[in-house]
Amino acid sequence: MQTDGSATQPPRSPQPPRSPKVTGASPTLLYARPGIVVTGERFTVGRNSWPVTELTQLRTSRGPHDRLAVRAVIVTAAMIGGVGVLLGFTGGLQRLTAGAYLTLGTVGLLPLALVLLGDRWRPPAYELWGRHRGTEVLLFSSDDERQFGQVTRALQRAREGARHGGWGEPLAAADPWRPNR
């Protein structure tokens, strides 16, 4: 506030002129989400970062099944097998009715149902593997199929750009050819 009570601000000093930008080639950003960045030069996931030119033999796969689902299938199959063996040794199989055999057959399919439900509720992760300096490395893993596809395509575009000599100006920015009339 001014000493005379007015509310005007004193004039500001002029800002120093900005230095011109360096015209060096900035990396082309192909994909960016929290924790994942793909540029024309680097692939970064979390704290890991790899130069795109050093990544070879990219392949995708599915991760292992959920451990909880696998354990549930093993325990269920063991319990059903144990009941079958117990009934066989006690002679109880001869005394069972047709309905009991049908029930045992249905219960025998329980491990298969658990496998299908386990993969539906907690599907295996999508994994992107590649070679970096001769060592096979897990580059990226995600439960989200859409995100995984976007990251994989961005990395493939980055590798193609590096293989073809980098990212030049797009053709739309160039002057089109026009015939002389």
C-alpha positions in Angstrom: 0.0 0.0 0.0 1.1 3.5 -0.7 1.9 5.9 2.1 -0.9 8.2 1.0 -3.5 5.5 1.5 -4.1 4.5 -2.1 -4.3 0.9 -3.0 -2.3 1.0 -6.2 0.8 -1.1 -6.4 4.2 0.5 -7.2 5.4 -0.1 -10.8 7.3 -3.4 -11.2 10.7 -3.5 -12.6 10.8 -4.8 -16.1 11.6 -8.5 -16.4 15.0 -9.4 -17.9 14.7 -10.7 -21.4 14.5 -14.5 -21.7 17.4 -16.3 -23.3 16.5 -18.0 -26.6 15.8 -21.7 -26.4 18.6 -24.1 -27.3 17.6 -25.6 -30.6 18.9 -29.0 -29.7 16.6 -32.0 -30.5 14.3 -32.6 -27.6 13.2 -36.2 -27.2 9.8 -37.0 -28.8 7.3 -38.0 -26.1 5.3 -41.1 -27.2 3.7 -42.1 -23.9 3.5 -40.5 -20.4 1.6 -41.6 -17.4 2.7 -41.5 -13.7 5.7 -43.8 -13.4 5.9 -44.6 -17.2 7.5 -42.5 -19.8 8.4 -43.5 -23.4 10.3 -41.1 -25.5 12.1 -41.5 -28.8 15.3 -42.1 -26.8 14.4 -43.7 -23.4 11.9 -46.1 -21.9 11.4 -45.4 -18.2 9.3 -47.4 -15.7 9.5 -46.3 -12.1 13.2 -46.0 -11.2 14.4 -48.2 -14.1 15.3 -46.5 -17.4 16.7 -48.0 -20.6 18.0 -46.4 -23.8 15.6 -47.5 -26.6 18.5 -48.4 -28.9 19.8 -50.9 -26.4 16.5 -52.9 -26.1 16.2 -55.9 -28.4 14.1 -59.0 -28.8 10.9 -57.5 -27.3 8.2 -60.1 -26.5 5.0 -60.2 -24.6 3.7 -62.9 -22.3 1.3 -63.5 -19.4 2.6 -63.7 -15.9 2.0 -66.5 -13.5 -1.5 -67.4 -12.2 -2.5 -65.9 -8.9 -0.9 -67.8 -6.0 -4.1 -67.8 -3.9 -6.1 -69.4 -6.8 -3.4 -72.0 -7.4 -3.3 -72.9 -3.7 -7.1 -73.2 -3.6 -7.1 -75.5 -6.5 -4.4 -77.7 -5.0 -6.1 -77.9 -1.6 -9.5 -78.7 -3.1 -8.1 -81.4 -5.4 -6.2 -82.9 -2.5 -9.3 -82.9 -0.3 -11.4 -84.5 -3.0 -8.7 -87.1 -3.7 -8.5 -87.8 0.0 -12.2 -88.4 0.3 -12.1 -90.7 -2.7 -9.3 -92.8 -1.2 -11.0 -92.9 2.2 -14.2 -94.1 0.6 -12.3 -96.7 -1.4 -10.5 -98.2 1.6 -13.5 -98.2 3.9 -15.6 -100.0 1.3 -18.0 -97.1 1.2 -18.0 -96.9 -2.6 -20.1 -100.1 -2.9 -22.8 -98.6 -0.6 -23.2 -95.2 -2.4 -26.3 -94.5 -4.4 -26.3 -93.1 -8.0 -27.0 -89.6 -6.6 -23.9 -89.8 -4.4 -21.8 -90.8 -7.4 -23.2 -87.8 -9.3 -22.5 -85.5 -6.4 -18.9 -86.8 -6.2 -18.4 -86.2 -9.9 -19.8 -82.7 -9.6 -17.5 -82.0 -6.7 -14.6 -83.4 -8.7 -15.1 -80.5 -11.2 -14.7 -78.0 -8.4 -10.9 -77.4 -9.0 -11.7 -76.6 -12.6 -14.3 -74.1 -11.6 -11.8 -72.6 -9.1 -9.3 -72.2 -11.9 -11.7 -70.5 -14.2 -13.0 -68.2 -11.5 -9.5 -67.4 -10.2 -8.4 -66.3 -13.7 -11.5 -64.2 -14.0 -11.2 -62.4 -10.7 -7.4 -62.0 -10.6 -6.1 -62.5 -14.2 -2.4 -63.0 -14.8 -0.5 -59.8 -15.5 0.6 -58.8 -19.0 4.4 -58.7 -19.2 6.8 -57.0 -21.7 10.2 -58.7 -21.8 13.3 -57.7 -23.7 17.1 -58.0 -23.9 19.2 -55.2 -22.6 23.0 -55.7 -23.1 22.5 -59.5 -23.5 20.4 -60.0 -20.4 16.7 -60.8 -20.5 14.8 -58.2 -18.4 11.2 -57.7 -17.4 10.7 -54.2 -18.8 7.0 -53.6 -17.9 4.1 -55.5 -16.2 0.5 -54.4 -15.9 -2.9 -55.9 -15.1 -4.6 -53.4 -17.4 -4.6 -54.7 -21.0 -5.3 -51.3 -22.5 -2.4 -49.6 -20.8 -0.1 -52.5 -21.6 -1.0 -52.2 -25.3 -0.4 -48.5 -25.3 3.0 -48.8 -23.6 4.0 -51.7 -25.9 3.0 -49.8 -29.1 4.8 -46.6 -27.9 8.0 -48.6 -27.3 7.8 -50.2 -30.7 7.3 -46.8 -32.3 10.3 -45.5 -30.4 12.4 -48.5 -31.6 11.3 -47.9 -35.2 12.1 -44.2 -35.0 15.6 -45.0 -33.6 16.2 -47.6 -36.3 15.2 -45.2 -39.1 17.5 -42.4 -37.9 15.5 -40.5 -35.3 12.4 -38.4 -35.3 12.5 -35.7 -37.9 9.9 -33.1 -38.6 6.6 -34.5 -39.7 5.7 -34.4 -43.3 2.8 -32.1 -42.6 5.2 -29.4 -41.6 7.1 -29.6 -44.9 6.1 -27.7 -48.0 4.0 -29.9 -50.2 5.1 -30.4 -53.8 2.9 -28.5 -56.3 3.1 -28.7 -60.0 4.1 -25.6 -62.0 1.1 -24.2 -64.0 
